[in-house]
Each structure stands twice: as structure tokens, then as C-alpha cells.
Amino acid sequence: MENDKHNNPKTIFIPDDIAEGIFHHLPIKSLARFKVLSKKWTSMIESTYFSHKRLIRTGLPTPNMKFLHISQHFTANFVEEYSNSITFLLETFSRDDQNNRKTFDESQNKTIQVLGSCDGLVLLRIHDDFRSIYLINPTTKEHMKLSPEFMQWPFTLSYLTPAMANKPWRQLSQSVLDYDISVKRMPSLAGFGKDIVKKSYKVVLIYTRYEIHDHEFKAKVLSLDNGEQRDVGFYDIHHCIFCDEQTSVYANGSLFWLTLKKLSQTSYQLLAIDLHTEEFRWILLPECDTKYATNIEMWNLNERLCLSDVLESSNLVVWSLHQEYPTEKWEKIYSIKIDVIRTNQLHEKFWMLGLAAAYFSNIRNRQDQVSFFRQRTISYLPTMISPSNLML
């Protein structure tokens, strides 16, 4: 009888709420091991609900962010139009790595572009015309392909009306666009983020048209919880254009794009969309000395949009956008002396500067490479969310 007790140990039952509480405190590598033990645990760990609670618990002043560099690799006999398979090379590194400075092949196919990141998921495209957009999880290597819809756009549109005094843009009536002669266009910009009220993820697609007198854009929202694509407005931005060298940044329920003055190509304002109300708004830039868009670095730090001029001054100032409805204001949160920092051994606070920290030595010496770095690399927080679980 004594031997039977040792040979037949009792089964230990762990309630789901206790298991979830334990999982919240485990690192990503440990969570990956627990996924293979139970389908129920797999569903729990990959759920957005679990990820939201875990991100809140780990909302530390210096989060363990990672950086992702993406490139596309083809075999010698690869013919893309006859194949549905795409191979991405994902290289990740963090502030804990022995060598923080990474060197990448600058001759790689540059049609690939990172479009944004939210909750550890990264949105990217691989064609100039946005025909294929991928949502990937760099931690689990899972991905989901999204196919944006073409948009009907009027071939000609002749009008010129001054923008309203209280807005630097105006929303146009949809009836203005009802022309028989039209052309199909794909998005020129996109962003990815979360509706913090409904806890649902959305992709925003921006269709632009720049003419001599008129600069307009139309916006669509793709809701990942139901796959629905819908129009959210047609706008005239008359005096400015989107900055192609800057990708969108998600923070605290909104997506942000940098815009430029149409004639001078200098930085103008930030255009933001609230992912719950799906309404656009303008935000003034902080009072920094920057003039050129390539100097500006934007990133998400603890759900607040941060901005800095990474090229002009030896004293790097970090601005953070404090959103308290209905007002928004910039706060200076860091001032870092660049000349006293060794970039091969970055100070812990310096990693708060997002992508600029990863490439700082390169950026200071080669300003022409800033755009390339931004389009292929992004910071993210590891998560176990499965992209396929976002679509119900």
C-alpha cells in the first residue's frame, strides 16, 4: 500500500484565477512553456484580456522594451507573384544585450516598412502600394495578413475654399465625391492601435491626394474584432502634407502622424485620431529648436507620446504629451547630455529614447540613414497575444 501511494501521486488542481495570477508574474519564455501543457492555458495566455492585465502590472518606469529589425529574404528561384509564402527575418535586441549597437545590411529590399506597434504586435507592409499588410507578433513569430480595400477617388475635383478659422483643416461632404469618373487607389499611410474604451484593435488607413491647390486625405478604419472596413471622413489639409519619413506612433488610445508645411517641408503639427471616437484633431509641437522632420524622433513611453530632436543639440530634451481631456500639453521630462554618454554602454534612462537609442551613434554621424532606420526598426514590449485571436 505504501508503494502505491508513491506510484500514484494525487492530481493537483489549480483554479483558473490562481493560474492566471501566477502567469501575470512569469517572464515570456516561461509563458511559452506553459502554453504547450494545456489548450485552456494557451487560450488564456494568447488572449488580449490577459495581455492587457499583464501590461498594466508591468507598467514600470523603465519597461523591458525590445527593438525589432525586419528584413525580407528570398530564395534564389523565388518568384513572388506565383507564391503565397513570404519569409521575414526578425532580429531582436534589448538594453541587456552585450552589444547594443547593431549593423544591418543597407542594401536590403527597402519596400518593406514598419507601420506601427501596439501591445507587442507590429504592423508592416512589403509593397509600395500597400496591397499586403501583415500584423505580426515578434515574440511568438505568429502573423496575420490583412488586405486593404481599394478606394474610389474622383479623378478631378476643382474647388478652393479657405479652411475655417478655428481649424487648419475641414471635413468635406461625401456628396462632393460622387463622380462617375474615378480611379482606384491604395492607402499611402497606415497605423495600428487600440480603442482603450472597448479594448479592441484597429488599423487606420490613410488615402492621400496632393494637387497643386488641394491636399486631401480620406481615412478608413479596419476593426480587427469583426473585420469591418468603414470610412471615417474625407478631409482637406490645404496647407500641409504628411511626413513620409515618419511612421505613425500609438499612445494612450490615439494614433499620431507628423505633418510638414507644404512649401518649406519643415515640421508643422501632429495629426492625431482618437481610436474610440474615430475623430481627428491637431496638436501643436513643443517649443523645441528643430526645423527638420528627420530630426524628430517620436515614440510611446508608458502610454504617453514622447518627442525629441535627436540631431541638433548636444543636450537632448525629451518632451511628453500629457492628455487630460479636453486639453493636451507638453511636459519636459528629461534632459540628457549626449557628449558624456558612451553609446556602446547606454545608460538605462537613455533606452527610454526609443529607436534613437538603438542607432544613436549611426544617427549622429549619418543623418541620411535616419529614415531607413525608422522604416525597418521599431520598439515593442513582448506579449503572447495571437494576431489570429483578434478576429472573432
C-alpha positions as CSV (number, residue, x, y, z in Angstrom):
1,M,0.0,0.0,0.0
2,E,2.9,2.3,0.9
3,N,4.4,1.8,-2.6
4,D,1.0,2.5,-4.3
5,K,0.9,5.9,-2.7
6,H,4.3,6.8,-4.2
7,N,3.5,5.4,-7.6
8,N,0.1,7.1,-7.9
9,P,0.6,10.7,-6.7
10,K,-2.6,12.8,-6.3
11,T,-3.5,15.2,-9.1
12,I,-3.2,18.8,-8.1
13,F,-6.0,21.0,-9.4
14,I,-5.1,24.7,-9.9
15,P,-8.1,27.1,-10.3
16,D,-8.1,29.3,-13.3
17,D,-8.0,32.5,-11.4
18,I,-5.0,31.4,-9.4
19,A,-3.2,30.1,-12.5
20,E,-3.8,33.5,-14.2
21,G,-2.4,35.3,-11.2
22,I,0.7,33.2,-11.3
23,F,1.1,33.7,-15.1
24,H,1.0,37.5,-14.7
25,H,4.3,37.3,-12.8
26,L,6.1,35.0,-15.2
27,P,8.5,36.1,-18.0
28,I,7.6,35.5,-21.6
29,K,9.8,32.4,-22.0
30,S,8.1,30.7,-19.1
31,L,4.7,31.5,-20.5
32,A,5.6,29.9,-23.8
33,R,6.4,26.7,-21.9
34,F,3.1,26.6,-20.1
35,K,1.2,27.0,-23.4
36,V,2.1,23.5,-24.5
37,L,0.7,21.9,-21.3
38,S,-2.9,22.9,-21.8
39,K,-5.2,24.2,-24.5
40,K,-7.1,26.2,-21.9
41,W,-3.9,27.8,-20.7
42,T,-2.9,28.5,-24.3
43,S,-6.2,30.4,-24.9
44,M,-5.7,32.3,-21.7
45,I,-2.1,33.3,-22.4
46,E,-2.8,34.4,-26.0
47,S,-5.9,36.4,-25.1
48,T,-6.0,40.2,-25.3
49,Y,-7.6,40.3,-21.9
50,F,-4.6,38.5,-20.3
51,S,-2.2,40.7,-22.2
52,H,-3.9,43.9,-21.1
53,K,-3.8,42.9,-17.4
54,R,-0.2,41.8,-17.7
55,L,0.9,45.1,-19.4
56,I,-0.8,47.1,-16.6
57,R,1.0,45.0,-14.0
58,T,4.4,45.6,-15.7
59,G,3.8,49.3,-16.3
60,L,7.2,50.2,-14.9
61,P,9.1,53.5,-15.3
62,T,11.8,51.6,-17.3
63,P,9.9,48.8,-19.2
64,N,11.9,45.9,-20.6
65,M,11.4,47.1,-24.2
66,K,12.9,45.3,-27.1
67,F,13.8,46.5,-30.6
68,L,12.8,44.7,-33.7
69,H,14.6,45.0,-37.1
70,I,12.7,43.4,-40.0
71,S,14.0,42.4,-43.4
72,Q,12.7,40.2,-46.2
73,H,14.6,37.2,-47.6
74,F,14.0,35.5,-50.9
75,T,15.4,32.3,-52.2
76,A,17.4,32.3,-55.5
77,N,14.4,30.9,-57.5
78,F,11.7,32.8,-55.6
79,V,9.1,34.4,-57.9
80,E,6.8,36.4,-55.7
81,E,3.7,36.5,-57.9
82,Y,3.5,32.7,-58.0
83,S,3.9,32.2,-54.3
84,N,1.9,32.9,-51.2
85,S,4.8,32.5,-48.9
86,I,6.8,35.4,-47.5
87,T,9.8,34.9,-45.3
88,F,10.7,37.7,-42.8
89,L,14.0,37.8,-40.9
90,L,13.2,39.2,-37.4
91,E,16.2,40.3,-35.4
92,T,15.5,41.5,-31.8
93,F,17.8,43.0,-29.2
94,S,17.4,44.9,-25.9
95,R,19.3,47.1,-23.5
96,D,20.5,43.9,-21.7
97,D,22.4,42.7,-24.8
98,Q,26.2,42.7,-24.6
99,N,26.5,44.8,-27.8
100,N,23.7,47.3,-28.2
101,R,24.9,48.7,-31.5
102,K,23.6,46.7,-34.4
103,T,24.8,46.8,-38.0
104,F,22.4,45.8,-40.8
105,D,22.7,45.3,-44.5
106,E,21.6,48.7,-46.0
107,S,21.2,47.1,-49.5
108,Q,18.1,45.0,-48.5
109,N,14.8,45.5,-50.2
110,K,13.5,48.8,-48.9
111,T,9.9,48.3,-49.9
112,I,9.4,46.7,-46.5
113,Q,8.2,49.2,-43.9
114,V,7.2,49.1,-40.3
115,L,3.8,50.9,-39.9
116,G,3.4,50.9,-36.1
117,S,3.2,48.8,-32.9
118,C,0.8,48.3,-30.1
119,D,0.8,45.9,-27.1
120,G,3.7,43.9,-28.6
121,L,2.1,43.5,-32.0
122,V,3.7,45.1,-35.1
123,L,2.1,46.2,-38.4
124,L,4.2,46.2,-41.5
125,R,3.9,46.3,-45.3
126,I,6.0,44.8,-48.0
127,H,4.9,46.6,-51.2
128,D,4.9,50.3,-52.1
129,D,1.1,50.2,-52.8
130,F,0.1,48.6,-49.6
131,R,-1.6,45.5,-51.3
132,S,-0.3,43.3,-48.4
133,I,-0.2,44.4,-44.8
134,Y,1.0,42.0,-42.1
135,L,0.3,42.0,-38.3
136,I,3.0,40.0,-36.6
137,N,3.9,39.1,-33.0
138,P,7.8,39.1,-32.9
139,T,7.7,37.1,-29.7
140,T,5.7,34.1,-30.9
141,K,6.5,34.6,-34.7
142,E,2.8,34.4,-35.5
143,H,1.4,36.6,-38.2
144,M,-1.9,37.5,-39.9
145,K,-2.3,39.0,-43.4
146,L,-4.7,42.0,-43.9
147,S,-5.9,43.1,-47.3
148,P,-6.9,46.8,-47.5
149,E,-9.8,47.7,-49.9
150,F,-9.2,49.9,-52.9
151,M,-10.8,53.3,-52.6
152,Q,-12.8,55.1,-55.3
153,W,-11.4,58.6,-55.7
154,P,-12.6,61.3,-58.0
155,F,-10.4,61.9,-61.0
156,T,-10.9,65.6,-60.9
157,L,-12.1,67.9,-58.2
158,S,-12.0,71.6,-58.8
159,Y,-12.7,73.8,-55.8
160,L,-10.8,76.0,-53.5
161,T,-12.4,77.2,-50.2
162,P,-10.3,78.6,-47.3
163,A,-10.1,76.5,-44.2
164,M,-12.2,77.6,-41.3
165,A,-10.5,79.9,-38.9
166,N,-10.7,77.6,-35.9
167,K,-9.4,74.5,-37.8
168,P,-6.4,74.1,-40.1
169,W,-8.4,71.5,-42.0
170,R,-12.1,71.0,-42.9
171,Q,-14.2,67.9,-43.4
172,L,-15.8,67.7,-46.8
173,S,-19.2,66.5,-47.6
174,Q,-19.2,62.9,-49.0
175,S,-21.6,64.0,-51.8
176,V,-18.8,66.1,-53.3
177,L,-17.1,62.9,-54.2
178,D,-20.0,61.4,-56.2
179,Y,-18.4,61.5,-59.7
180,D,-18.8,58.8,-62.4
181,I,-15.2,59.1,-63.5
182,S,-13.0,57.8,-60.7
183,V,-9.7,56.0,-60.1
184,K,-8.8,53.3,-57.6
185,R,-6.2,54.0,-55.0
186,M,-4.5,52.1,-52.3
187,P,-3.5,53.6,-48.9
188,S,-0.4,55.7,-48.7
189,L,-0.2,55.6,-44.8
190,A,-1.4,53.3,-42.1
191,G,-1.3,53.0,-38.3
192,F,-2.2,50.3,-35.7
193,G,-3.5,50.9,-32.2
194,K,-6.2,50.1,-29.6
195,D,-9.5,51.6,-28.7
196,I,-8.9,51.8,-24.9
197,V,-12.6,52.0,-24.1
198,K,-13.7,48.9,-25.9
199,K,-10.3,47.2,-25.7
200,S,-10.4,46.4,-29.5
201,Y,-7.6,46.8,-32.0
202,K,-7.9,48.9,-35.2
203,V,-5.9,49.6,-38.3
204,V,-6.3,53.2,-39.7
205,L,-5.7,53.5,-43.5
206,I,-4.9,56.9,-44.9
207,Y,-5.5,57.6,-48.7
208,T,-3.9,60.9,-49.8
209,R,-4.2,63.0,-52.9
210,Y,-1.9,66.0,-53.4
211,E,-2.8,68.5,-56.1
212,I,-1.5,72.0,-56.9
213,H,-4.2,73.8,-54.9
214,D,-5.6,71.0,-52.8
215,H,-4.2,68.5,-50.3
216,E,-6.8,66.0,-49.1
217,F,-6.9,62.7,-47.4
218,K,-9.6,60.1,-46.8
219,A,-9.5,57.7,-43.8
220,K,-10.8,54.2,-43.4
221,V,-10.8,52.2,-40.2
222,L,-10.4,48.4,-40.2
223,S,-11.8,46.9,-36.9
224,L,-10.0,43.7,-36.2
225,D,-12.7,42.4,-33.8
226,N,-15.1,42.0,-36.7
227,G,-13.1,42.6,-39.9
228,E,-15.3,45.6,-40.9
229,Q,-13.8,48.4,-43.0
230,R,-15.6,51.7,-42.9
231,D,-15.0,55.3,-44.0
232,V,-14.4,57.8,-41.2
233,G,-14.1,61.0,-43.2
234,F,-12.7,63.0,-46.1
235,Y,-10.5,66.0,-45.1
236,D,-8.8,68.9,-46.6
237,I,-5.4,69.7,-45.1
238,H,-4.8,72.5,-47.7
239,H,-1.5,73.9,-46.2
240,C,0.4,70.8,-45.2
241,I,1.3,67.2,-46.2
242,F,2.1,64.0,-44.3
243,C,5.8,63.3,-43.5
244,D,6.6,60.1,-45.4
245,E,9.8,59.6,-43.4
246,Q,7.9,59.2,-40.1
247,T,5.7,56.3,-39.3
248,S,2.6,56.7,-37.1
249,V,3.0,56.3,-33.3
250,Y,0.3,54.8,-31.0
251,A,-0.1,56.1,-27.4
252,N,-3.0,56.1,-25.0
253,G,-5.8,55.3,-27.4
254,S,-4.6,57.6,-30.3
255,L,-2.5,57.4,-33.4
256,F,-0.2,60.3,-34.3
257,W,1.3,61.4,-37.6
258,L,3.8,64.2,-38.2
259,T,2.9,66.8,-40.9
260,L,5.0,69.2,-42.8
261,K,4.4,72.7,-44.2
262,K,3.6,72.3,-47.9
263,L,6.2,74.8,-49.2
264,S,9.1,74.7,-46.8
265,Q,8.9,71.0,-45.9
266,T,9.6,71.9,-42.3
267,S,7.8,70.4,-39.3
268,Y,4.2,71.7,-38.8
269,Q,1.9,69.9,-36.4
270,L,0.9,66.4,-35.3
271,L,-2.4,65.0,-36.7
272,A,-4.0,62.5,-34.3
273,I,-7.0,60.2,-34.4
274,D,-8.9,59.0,-31.3
275,L,-9.4,55.3,-31.9
276,H,-12.6,55.2,-29.9
277,T,-14.4,58.3,-31.3
278,E,-12.6,57.9,-34.7
279,E,-12.2,61.7,-34.8
280,F,-9.1,63.6,-36.0
281,R,-7.5,66.5,-34.1
282,W,-4.4,68.7,-34.4
283,I,-1.7,69.0,-31.8
284,L,0.9,71.7,-31.7
285,L,4.6,70.6,-31.4
286,P,6.5,71.6,-28.3
287,E,8.8,74.6,-28.3
288,C,12.0,72.9,-29.4
289,D,14.5,74.3,-31.8
290,T,14.1,71.6,-34.5
291,K,13.3,72.7,-38.1
292,Y,13.6,69.4,-40.0
293,A,11.3,66.4,-39.8
294,T,14.3,64.0,-40.0
295,N,15.5,65.4,-36.7
296,I,12.3,64.5,-34.8
297,E,12.0,61.1,-33.1
298,M,8.6,60.1,-31.8
299,W,7.8,57.0,-29.6
300,N,5.5,55.6,-26.9
301,L,6.7,55.6,-23.3
302,N,4.3,54.3,-20.7
303,E,1.3,55.2,-22.9
304,R,2.4,58.8,-23.5
305,L,3.6,60.2,-26.7
306,C,7.2,61.3,-26.5
307,L,9.1,63.6,-28.9
308,S,12.7,64.8,-29.2
309,D,15.2,66.4,-31.6
310,V,17.9,63.8,-31.9
311,L,20.3,65.6,-34.2
312,E,20.5,69.3,-33.5
313,S,21.9,69.7,-30.0
314,S,24.3,68.0,-27.6
315,N,21.7,68.5,-24.9
316,L,18.9,66.1,-25.8
317,V,15.5,67.2,-24.4
318,V,12.6,64.7,-24.2
319,W,9.0,66.1,-24.3
320,S,6.0,64.0,-23.2
321,L,2.4,64.7,-24.2
322,H,0.1,64.9,-21.2
323,Q,-3.5,64.2,-22.3
324,E,-6.2,65.3,-19.9
325,Y,-9.5,65.8,-21.8
326,P,-10.2,68.3,-23.2
327,T,-6.7,69.8,-23.0
328,E,-3.3,68.4,-24.1
329,K,0.0,69.9,-23.1
330,W,3.7,69.1,-23.5
331,E,5.9,68.4,-20.5
332,K,9.7,68.3,-20.5
333,I,10.6,65.1,-18.7
334,Y,14.3,64.5,-19.5
335,S,17.4,66.5,-20.5
336,I,20.3,64.3,-21.3
337,K,23.9,65.4,-22.1
338,I,24.8,63.5,-25.2
339,D,28.5,64.2,-25.1
340,V,29.1,62.3,-21.8
341,I,27.3,59.1,-22.9
342,R,29.1,56.2,-24.4
343,T,26.8,54.7,-26.9
344,N,28.2,51.1,-26.6
345,Q,27.1,51.2,-22.9
346,L,23.9,53.1,-22.9
347,H,22.6,54.4,-19.6
348,E,19.3,52.8,-18.5
349,K,17.4,56.1,-19.0
350,F,18.8,56.5,-22.5
351,W,16.8,53.5,-23.6
352,M,13.7,55.5,-23.0
353,L,14.5,57.4,-26.1
354,G,13.1,54.6,-28.3
355,L,14.7,53.9,-31.7
356,A,17.2,56.8,-31.3
357,A,19.0,54.8,-28.6
358,A,19.4,51.8,-30.8
359,Y,21.0,53.7,-33.6
360,F,22.3,56.8,-31.8
361,S,26.0,56.5,-33.0
362,N,24.8,56.0,-36.6
363,I,22.2,58.7,-36.5
364,R,24.7,61.3,-35.2
365,N,27.2,60.6,-38.0
366,R,24.9,59.7,-40.9
367,Q,21.7,61.7,-41.0
368,D,20.8,60.3,-44.4
369,Q,20.2,56.9,-42.7
370,V,17.6,58.1,-40.2
371,S,14.7,57.4,-42.5
372,F,15.9,53.9,-43.3
373,F,16.3,53.0,-39.7
374,R,12.8,54.2,-38.8
375,Q,11.1,52.3,-41.6
376,R,12.7,48.9,-40.7
377,T,13.0,49.0,-36.9
378,I,10.6,49.6,-34.0
379,S,10.5,49.2,-30.2
380,Y,7.9,46.9,-28.6
381,L,7.0,45.2,-25.3
382,P,7.0,41.3,-25.6
383,T,3.5,39.8,-25.5
384,M,1.8,36.4,-26.1
385,I,-1.2,37.8,-28.0
386,S,-2.0,35.8,-31.1
387,P,-2.9,38.0,-34.1
388,S,-5.4,35.5,-35.3
389,N,-7.3,35.8,-32.0
390,L,-8.1,39.4,-32.7
391,M,-10.6,38.4,-35.4
392,L,-13.7,37.0,-33.8
